[in-house]
Amino acid sequence: MLAGLYAASLARGEEPVPVPRSTALGSLVHYITHADPKHFQPANITFDLLEPLEEEVRKKVRDKKERHRMQCERSLAAFDAWWSARMDRTAELRA
C-alpha cells in the first residue's frame, strides 16, 4: 500500500510524504530500513518497534497497559493527521 502511495506521488511529480515514525506503519518502515542486515529478523508490529513514550511519562505511568494505550493513541493520531494531509492534497489536485 505504501509503495503504491509513494509511486502515485512520484507519478504526479510530487515528493512522497513519509509516514510518521510514530505510527505503526512508520515504525515498521523504520525497522526495515535501519535494521542490521546481518541480524535482521522479519517482524510484525510490536510495542518495542513504536517510539517509546517520553521518560517523564514512563516514570509517572507505571501501568504497562496504560502506557501501551497511550502509545496506541499517539500512533493513531499521527497516522490520522498524515492520512488527512494526504487526502487534502489529493482533493486539491483533483479540483
C-alpha positions in Angstrom: 0.0 0.0 0.0 2.7 2.4 1.0 4.8 1.7 -2.1 1.7 2.4 -4.2 1.0 5.7 -2.5 4.6 6.7 -2.9 4.6 5.6 -6.6 1.5 7.7 -7.2 3.1 10.7 -5.7 6.2 10.3 -7.9 4.0 9.8 -11.0 2.3 13.2 -10.2 5.7 14.8 -9.9 5.4 15.2 -6.1 7.8 14.2 -3.3 6.3 11.4 -1.3 5.5 12.4 2.3 6.9 9.7 4.5 4.6 8.0 7.0 5.4 9.3 10.5 7.8 7.2 12.6 5.4 7.4 15.5 2.8 5.3 13.6 2.8 1.5 13.4 3.4 1.6 9.7 6.2 4.2 10.1 7.8 2.1 12.8 7.8 -1.0 10.6 9.4 1.0 7.7 12.0 2.4 10.1 12.8 -1.1 11.4 13.1 -2.5 7.9 15.3 0.4 6.7 17.5 0.6 9.8 18.0 -3.0 10.9 21.4 -4.5 10.8 21.3 -6.8 7.7 23.4 -9.5 9.5 20.8 -9.7 12.3 17.6 -8.8 10.5 14.5 -10.7 11.6 11.2 -10.2 9.9 8.7 -8.8 12.5 5.1 -7.8 12.9 4.4 -4.6 14.7 5.1 -4.7 18.5 5.2 -2.1 21.1 9.0 -2.4 21.1 9.1 -1.0 17.5 7.0 2.0 18.3 8.7 5.1 19.5 8.8 5.0 23.3 6.9 7.4 25.5 8.9 10.3 27.0 10.9 9.3 30.0 8.9 11.6 32.2 5.6 9.9 31.2 7.1 6.4 31.6 8.1 7.2 35.1 4.7 8.7 36.0 2.6 6.0 34.4 3.6 2.7 35.9 0.9 0.5 34.4 2.1 -1.2 31.3 -1.3 -1.5 29.7 -1.9 2.2 30.2 1.4 3.1 28.6 0.6 0.8 25.6 -2.8 2.5 25.3 -1.0 5.9 25.3 1.4 4.7 22.6 -1.6 3.5 20.5 -3.4 6.8 20.9 -0.3 8.7 19.8 0.3 6.4 16.9 -3.3 6.6 15.6 -3.4 10.4 16.0 -0.2 10.7 14.0 -1.5 8.3 11.3 -4.8 10.2 11.1 -3.0 13.5 10.7 -0.7 12.1 8.0 -3.6 10.5 6.1 -5.8 13.6 6.3 -3.0 15.7 4.9 -2.6 13.2 2.0 -6.4 13.3 1.3 -6.5 17.1 1.5 -3.6 17.2 -1.0 -5.3 14.7 -3.3 -8.5 16.7 -3.2 -6.7 19.9 -4.1 -5.1 18.2 -7.1 -8.4 17.0 -8.3 -10.1 20.4 -8.0 
